[in-house]
Amino acid sequence: MRRHLRLAIILLVCSINHPMHSQQQQKTASGHYLFAWTGDAANKRAGCSANCGMEGREGFGNDFLVVIDADPSSTSYGRLVTTVATDQQTMYVHHTEYTMPASGMLFANDHDAGRTFIFDVRDPLHSTIETSFTEMGGYMHPHSFLRLPNGHVLATFQHAHHSATEGQGTSGGLVEIDDQGKVVRASSNADPTLPDALLSPYGLVILPEFDRVVSTNSSMHQDDIFRGVTYQIWRLSDLKLLKTEYFDVGENRYAQISPEEPRLGPDGSILVQTLGCGIERISGVSIDQPKSQLVFTFPGNWCGVPTMVGHFLVQSVPAAHALIVLDIRNGAKPVEVSRWEISETFKPHWTGWDAKTQRLVVTGREPRLFLVKLDQATGALTIDDTFHDADGKPGFNFADREWPHGWKVVPPESRFRHLERRTMTTTLRVLHLAICSTSQWEMTMW
């Protein structure tokens, strides 16, 4: 069966040691792999954003995880290895974790279905589904997943189990979840001082040394995407909401709209990408005097997931058909140092860094995934044209192909995983790259 695939990509990197179940498994698991979380784009709701409802006929395919050879020394570098199918009909394949967790238990979500899978990817060639869940602790539709110091996941959930009526705001919450898919604790982000505000948790950054969490509010619903303009400060130890703050409004009056992905910068401040293509800088969190400032604006709108590598921030900018690299050593005054255009038509969305191979993973609206090299001295970007599919063109092709589990699709969500054999243990480095927006992909590397 031939189907089109949507891919949302998120990138995560970490290293973990796992005992293998046998010497044979240890042998077959050796390598470096990219995981892509994907689904059937023929579903007219799959990956919809600006043209929601216009994507075509209803699809019948399910979400699945793709494994790609990401070892530059391999003769099959850039080629498909295997897939892990789920029983979930594709609605909107969306986020996975941003980095591969030390446990090797990977969270991957179909947002519109409201269902999250936990994959056991400790053996990349024989990955399995550990469990799945829907609602948690009174909250629905999780979006982002970050690991806590104790190894559990802290997730943003966009909605609480109540219906917002006209004239009222919306709220969700944060939920701590273990690797078995069980709720540890949950807390609402509703703020009685802002009863009419859109408070839909989207992204978050965890600051254990200050006992703080910072989350952003941005809606996944078309009708509300321009209403998100706030961030919230939490106490990590008991998940108590401390305050809600508005983002700084810049001269163009729109770059603060729909704040999405917060990242901890090298100067200790938090840099937040917005759908309005702004970079907001939050400072003063450690002294309970948070303040935001719009410090940079990229051209256009619908900017996607950023990646930090050292003192560089790499931002996908669809209006420029490019990745733009900022030097963020001075977080208050980022400076553009380079930009790289894949093609005149490619609109990048998700990016992610693989520390093992020093590559950046890039996906966008077209059904193709690329690896890009970043010069960490200058910030210059160049494509890795040795990473290619069987068609010989740079990148991995998700369009119009047969998959091992029996049908055809286009883009996915992906990750990289690296395994090096050592006596009785396997070292895994995971890089998770996910692409959302109109392209429905999630990606990770081991």
C-alpha positions as CSV (number, residue, x, y, z in Angstrom):
1,M,0.0,0.0,0.0
2,R,1.4,3.4,-0.9
3,R,0.9,6.3,1.4
4,H,2.4,9.7,2.1
5,L,4.1,10.4,5.3
6,R,4.3,13.5,7.5
7,L,7.4,14.0,9.7
8,A,7.9,16.1,12.8
9,I,11.5,16.3,14.0
10,I,13.1,16.9,17.3
11,L,16.7,16.5,18.1
12,L,18.1,15.1,21.3
13,V,21.6,14.0,22.3
14,C,22.9,12.0,25.3
15,S,25.0,8.9,26.0
16,I,23.9,5.9,28.0
17,N,25.3,2.5,28.9
18,H,23.0,-0.5,28.7
19,P,23.8,-4.2,29.3
20,M,22.6,-6.2,26.3
21,H,20.6,-9.4,26.7
22,S,23.0,-11.5,24.8
23,Q,26.3,-11.3,22.9
24,Q,24.4,-11.6,19.7
25,Q,22.2,-8.6,20.5
26,Q,25.4,-6.8,21.5
27,K,26.9,-7.5,18.1
28,T,23.9,-6.5,16.0
29,A,23.2,-3.3,18.0
30,S,26.6,-1.8,17.3
31,G,26.4,1.3,15.2
32,H,24.9,4.8,15.1
33,Y,21.3,5.2,14.2
34,L,18.7,7.9,13.4
35,F,15.2,7.4,14.7
36,A,12.3,9.1,12.8
37,W,8.8,9.2,14.2
38,T,6.3,9.5,11.4
39,G,2.8,8.7,10.0
40,D,0.4,8.7,7.1
41,A,0.2,12.1,5.5
42,A,-2.8,11.1,3.4
43,N,-4.9,11.7,6.5
44,K,-6.3,15.1,5.8
45,R,-5.6,16.1,9.4
46,A,-2.0,14.8,9.5
47,G,0.4,17.6,10.1
48,C,-2.1,20.3,9.3
49,S,-1.3,23.9,10.2
50,A,-1.9,26.9,8.0
51,N,-3.9,24.8,5.5
52,C,-5.6,22.6,8.0
53,G,-8.3,20.4,6.4
54,M,-6.9,20.7,2.9
55,E,-4.2,18.0,2.9
56,G,-6.1,15.5,0.8
57,R,-8.0,12.2,1.3
58,E,-8.3,10.5,4.6
59,G,-5.4,8.3,5.4
60,F,-5.5,4.7,6.8
61,G,-1.9,4.3,7.8
62,N,-0.6,4.2,11.3
63,D,2.2,6.1,13.2
64,F,5.6,4.3,13.2
65,L,9.2,4.7,14.1
66,V,11.9,4.6,11.3
67,V,15.5,3.6,12.0
68,I,18.2,5.0,9.6
69,D,21.9,4.2,9.5
70,A,23.7,7.4,10.7
71,D,27.2,6.1,11.0
72,P,29.5,8.1,8.6
73,S,31.9,5.1,8.4
74,S,29.2,2.7,7.4
75,T,28.8,1.5,3.8
76,S,25.0,1.9,4.3
77,Y,25.2,5.5,5.7
78,G,21.9,7.3,5.1
79,R,20.0,4.1,4.3
80,L,16.8,2.6,5.9
81,V,17.4,-0.1,8.5
82,T,14.0,-1.0,9.9
83,T,10.7,0.3,11.3
84,V,8.6,-0.1,14.4
85,A,4.8,0.1,13.7
86,T,2.1,1.2,16.1
87,D,-1.6,0.5,16.2
88,Q,-2.4,4.3,16.1
89,Q,-4.0,5.6,13.0
90,T,-2.1,8.8,12.1
91,M,-3.8,12.0,13.2
92,Y,-0.8,14.4,13.8
93,V,2.6,12.8,14.5
94,H,4.3,15.4,16.6
95,H,6.9,15.7,19.4
96,T,9.2,13.2,20.9
97,E,11.8,14.0,23.5
98,Y,14.4,16.5,22.5
99,T,17.3,14.3,23.6
100,M,17.6,10.6,24.0
101,P,17.1,9.7,27.6
102,A,19.7,7.7,29.6
103,S,17.1,4.9,30.1
104,G,16.6,4.4,26.4
105,M,12.9,4.7,26.9
106,L,11.7,7.3,24.3
107,F,8.4,9.2,24.5
108,A,6.7,10.0,21.1
109,N,3.4,11.6,20.6
110,D,0.5,11.8,18.2
111,H,-0.9,15.2,19.3
112,D,-4.4,15.2,17.7
113,A,-4.9,11.6,18.8
114,G,-3.9,12.6,22.3
115,R,-1.8,9.4,22.6
116,T,1.9,9.0,23.5
117,F,4.0,5.9,23.0
118,I,7.0,4.9,25.1
119,F,9.5,3.1,22.9
120,D,12.3,0.9,24.3
121,V,15.1,1.7,21.9
122,R,18.0,0.3,23.9
123,D,18.6,-2.1,21.0
124,P,18.0,0.1,18.0
125,L,17.6,-2.8,15.6
126,H,15.0,-4.5,17.7
127,S,13.1,-1.6,19.3
128,T,9.8,-2.3,20.9
129,I,6.8,-0.4,22.3
130,E,6.9,-0.5,26.1
131,T,3.4,1.1,26.6
132,S,1.2,4.0,25.6
133,F,-1.0,6.5,27.4
134,T,-3.6,9.2,26.6
135,E,-4.7,11.5,29.5
136,M,-2.6,12.0,32.6
137,G,-3.5,13.4,36.0
138,G,-6.5,15.3,34.7
139,Y,-4.8,16.8,31.6
140,M,-4.9,16.1,27.9
141,H,-2.7,16.5,24.8
142,P,0.9,16.6,25.9
143,H,3.3,18.6,23.8
144,S,6.9,18.6,25.1
145,F,8.9,16.1,27.1
146,L,12.0,16.9,29.2
147,R,13.9,14.7,31.6
148,L,14.2,15.6,35.3
149,P,17.4,14.8,37.3
150,N,15.6,11.7,38.7
151,G,15.2,10.3,35.2
152,H,11.4,10.9,35.0
153,V,9.8,13.0,32.2
154,L,8.3,16.4,32.9
155,A,5.7,17.0,30.2
156,T,3.6,20.0,29.2
157,F,-0.1,19.2,28.7
158,Q,-2.1,21.8,26.7
159,H,-5.5,21.2,28.2
160,A,-7.2,20.4,31.5
161,H,-10.4,18.3,31.7
162,H,-12.7,21.2,31.5
163,S,-14.4,23.1,28.7
164,A,-13.5,26.7,28.2
165,T,-16.6,28.8,27.6
166,E,-16.9,32.1,25.7
167,G,-15.1,34.8,27.6
168,Q,-12.9,32.5,29.5
169,G,-9.3,31.5,29.1
170,T,-7.8,28.1,28.7
171,S,-5.3,26.2,30.8
172,G,-3.4,22.9,31.1
173,G,-0.6,21.7,33.3
174,L,2.7,20.0,33.9
175,V,2.8,16.3,34.6
176,E,5.7,14.2,35.9
177,I,5.7,10.7,34.3
178,D,7.9,7.6,34.8
179,D,9.2,5.3,32.1
180,Q,6.3,2.9,32.6
181,G,3.8,5.6,31.7
182,K,2.6,6.2,35.3
183,V,1.7,9.7,36.8
184,V,4.1,10.8,39.6
185,R,2.6,14.2,40.1
186,A,0.7,16.9,38.2
187,S,0.0,20.6,38.6
188,S,-2.3,23.1,36.9
189,N,-1.0,26.2,35.2
190,A,-4.3,28.1,35.6
191,D,-3.6,31.6,37.0
192,P,-6.6,33.3,38.7
193,T,-5.0,36.7,38.0
194,L,-5.4,36.1,34.3
195,P,-8.8,34.4,33.9
196,D,-9.1,35.3,30.2
197,A,-5.6,34.5,29.1
198,L,-4.6,31.6,26.9
199,L,-2.4,29.4,29.1
200,S,-1.7,26.3,27.0
201,P,1.7,24.9,28.1
202,Y,4.0,24.3,25.1
203,G,7.7,24.2,25.8
204,L,9.8,24.2,29.0
205,V,13.3,24.4,30.4
206,I,14.3,22.8,33.7
207,L,16.7,24.6,36.1
208,P,17.5,22.2,38.9
209,E,20.2,24.3,40.5
210,F,17.6,27.1,41.1
211,D,14.7,24.8,41.8
212,R,12.8,26.3,38.9
213,V,11.0,25.4,35.7
214,V,10.2,27.9,33.0
215,S,7.4,27.1,30.6
216,T,5.9,28.9,27.6
217,N,2.2,29.2,26.5
218,S,1.3,28.6,22.9
219,S,-1.7,26.8,21.4
220,M,-1.7,23.9,18.9
221,H,-5.2,25.0,17.8
222,Q,-5.5,27.2,14.7
223,D,-8.0,29.5,16.3
224,D,-5.7,30.3,19.2
225,I,-2.2,30.4,17.7
226,F,-1.9,34.2,18.0
227,R,-3.2,34.4,21.6
228,G,-0.1,33.0,23.3
229,V,2.1,35.8,24.8
230,T,3.1,34.6,28.2
231,Y,5.6,32.4,30.1
232,Q,5.4,31.0,33.6
233,I,7.8,30.3,36.5
234,W,7.4,27.2,38.6
235,R,9.1,25.8,41.7
236,L,10.5,22.4,40.6
237,S,10.5,20.7,44.0
238,D,6.7,20.8,44.4
239,L,5.6,22.0,40.9
240,K,4.0,25.1,42.4
241,L,3.2,27.9,39.9
242,L,4.9,31.0,41.1
243,K,4.0,33.6,38.5
244,T,2.9,34.3,35.0
245,E,4.7,37.0,32.9
246,Y,4.1,38.6,29.6
247,F,6.8,38.6,26.9
248,D,8.4,41.9,25.7
249,V,6.7,43.5,22.7
250,G,9.2,44.6,20.1
251,E,9.0,47.4,17.5
252,N,7.2,45.3,14.9
253,R,4.5,44.4,17.5
254,Y,4.3,40.7,16.5
255,A,7.6,38.9,17.1
256,Q,6.6,38.0,20.7
257,I,3.5,36.1,19.5
258,S,3.2,32.4,20.1
259,P,6.3,31.6,22.2
260,E,7.4,28.0,21.8
261,E,10.8,26.6,22.4
262,P,12.9,27.8,25.4
263,R,16.6,27.0,25.6
264,L,19.2,27.7,28.3
265,G,21.8,29.9,26.8
266,P,25.6,29.9,27.5
267,D,25.2,33.1,29.6
268,G,22.6,31.5,31.9
269,S,19.7,33.3,30.4
270,I,16.8,31.6,28.6
271,L,16.3,32.2,24.9
272,V,12.8,31.5,23.5
273,Q,11.9,31.0,19.9
274,T,8.5,32.3,18.8
275,L,6.2,31.5,15.9
276,G,6.5,35.2,15.1
277,C,10.2,34.6,14.4
278,G,11.4,36.4,17.5
279,I,14.0,35.5,20.0
280,E,13.0,36.5,23.5
281,R,15.6,36.5,26.3
282,I,14.4,35.8,29.9
283,S,16.8,36.8,32.6
284,G,16.5,37.1,36.4
285,V,14.8,33.7,37.0
286,S,17.4,32.7,39.6
287,I,16.7,35.8,41.7
288,D,12.9,35.6,41.2
289,Q,12.9,38.8,39.2
290,P,12.2,37.4,35.7
291,K,12.2,39.9,32.8
292,S,12.0,39.3,29.1
293,Q,13.4,41.3,26.2
294,L,13.0,40.7,22.5
295,V,16.6,40.6,21.3
296,F,16.4,39.4,17.7
297,T,13.9,39.0,14.9
298,F,14.2,36.8,11.9
299,P,12.5,37.5,8.6
300,G,8.9,36.3,8.1
301,N,7.0,34.1,10.5
302,W,6.3,30.4,11.3
303,C,9.9,29.9,12.5
304,G,10.6,26.4,13.8
305,V,12.6,24.5,16.4
306,P,16.0,26.0,17.2
307,T,19.1,24.2,18.3
308,M,22.0,25.4,20.4
309,V,25.5,24.2,19.8
310,G,28.1,25.8,22.0
311,H,27.7,29.6,21.7
312,F,25.7,29.3,18.5
313,L,21.9,29.1,18.0
314,V,20.7,27.6,14.8
315,Q,17.2,28.7,13.7
316,S,15.1,27.4,10.9
317,V,13.5,30.3,9.0
318,P,11.0,29.1,6.4
319,A,10.5,32.6,4.9
320,A,14.2,32.7,4.0
321,H,14.3,29.0,3.0
322,A,17.3,28.9,5.3
323,L,19.0,28.0,8.5
324,I,20.3,31.2,10.2
325,V,23.1,30.9,12.8
326,L,23.4,33.4,15.7
327,D,26.4,33.9,17.9
328,I,24.8,34.1,21.4
329,R,27.8,34.6,23.7
330,N,26.1,37.8,24.6
331,G,22.5,36.7,24.9
332,A,21.3,40.3,25.1
333,K,22.8,41.1,21.6
334,P,22.8,38.0,19.3
335,V,24.7,38.5,16.1
336,E,24.0,36.6,12.8
337,V,27.2,34.9,11.6
338,S,25.9,32.7,8.8
339,R,22.9,31.5,6.9
340,W,22.5,28.4,4.6
341,E,19.8,27.8,2.1
342,I,19.0,24.2,1.2
343,S,17.0,25.1,-1.9
344,E,14.6,27.8,-3.2
345,T,11.6,25.7,-2.2
346,F,12.7,23.9,1.0
347,K,11.2,25.4,4.2
348,P,13.1,24.1,7.2
349,H,11.3,23.6,10.5
350,W,13.0,21.2,12.9
351,T,16.7,21.0,13.7
352,G,18.7,18.9,16.1
353,W,22.4,18.3,16.9
354,D,24.2,14.9,16.9
355,A,27.3,15.4,19.1
356,K,28.7,12.0,18.2
357,T,29.1,12.8,14.5
358,Q,29.0,16.6,14.8
359,R,26.1,16.9,12.4
360,L,22.9,18.9,12.5
361,V,19.7,17.2,11.4
362,V,17.2,19.3,9.4
363,T,13.7,18.6,8.2
364,G,11.0,20.7,6.7
365,R,7.8,20.7,4.7
366,E,9.3,18.5,1.9
367,P,9.6,14.8,2.6
368,R,13.4,14.7,2.9
369,L,15.8,14.8,5.9
370,F,19.3,16.3,5.7
371,L,22.4,16.2,7.7
372,V,24.5,19.4,7.9
373,K,27.9,20.1,9.2
374,L,28.4,23.1,11.5
375,D,31.9,24.7,11.8
376,Q,32.0,25.4,15.6
377,A,34.6,28.0,15.2
378,T,32.8,30.2,12.6
379,G,29.2,29.0,12.6
380,A,29.3,28.2,8.9
381,L,27.0,25.4,7.6
382,T,27.6,22.9,4.8
383,I,25.6,19.9,3.7
384,D,26.8,16.4,4.3
385,D,26.4,15.0,0.8
386,T,27.7,11.6,1.8
387,F,24.5,11.0,3.8
388,H,22.2,9.9,1.0
389,D,19.5,7.4,0.3
390,A,19.5,4.8,-2.5
391,D,18.6,7.5,-5.0
392,G,22.0,9.1,-4.5
393,K,20.7,12.5,-3.7
394,P,21.8,14.2,-0.4
395,G,19.4,13.4,2.5
396,F,17.0,10.6,3.3
397,N,13.8,10.4,1.2
398,F,10.4,9.7,3.0
399,A,8.3,10.0,-0.1
400,D,6.9,7.2,-2.3
401,R,8.7,4.2,-0.8
402,E,7.8,0.8,0.6
403,W,8.4,0.4,4.4
404,P,9.5,-2.9,6.1
405,H,6.2,-3.1,8.0
406,G,4.2,-3.1,4.7
407,W,3.1,0.2,3.4
408,K,4.2,3.5,1.9
409,V,4.6,7.0,3.5
410,V,6.6,10.3,3.3
411,P,8.2,12.1,6.3
412,P,8.7,11.0,10.0
413,E,9.9,12.0,13.5
414,S,13.5,10.9,13.9
415,R,16.3,10.2,16.4
416,F,19.9,9.2,16.3
417,R,21.3,6.4,18.4
418,H,24.9,5.3,18.7
419,L,26.0,2.0,20.1
420,E,29.6,1.0,20.7
421,R,30.4,-2.5,21.8
422,R,32.3,-2.8,25.0
423,T,32.7,-6.1,26.8
424,M,29.2,-6.6,28.2
425,T,27.7,-3.1,27.8
426,T,26.6,-1.0,24.9
427,T,27.2,2.8,24.7
428,L,24.3,4.7,23.1
429,R,24.4,8.3,22.1
430,V,21.0,9.6,21.3
431,L,20.1,12.6,19.3
432,H,16.5,13.4,18.8
433,L,15.3,15.6,16.1
434,A,11.6,16.3,15.5
435,I,9.8,18.3,12.9
436,C,6.3,19.6,13.4
437,S,4.2,22.3,11.7
438,T,2.9,21.2,8.3
439,S,5.5,18.5,8.0
440,Q,4.8,15.8,10.6
441,W,8.1,14.3,11.7
442,E,9.9,13.5,15.0
443,M,13.5,12.4,14.9
444,T,16.2,11.2,17.3
445,M,19.8,10.0,17.0
446,W,21.6,7.3,19.0
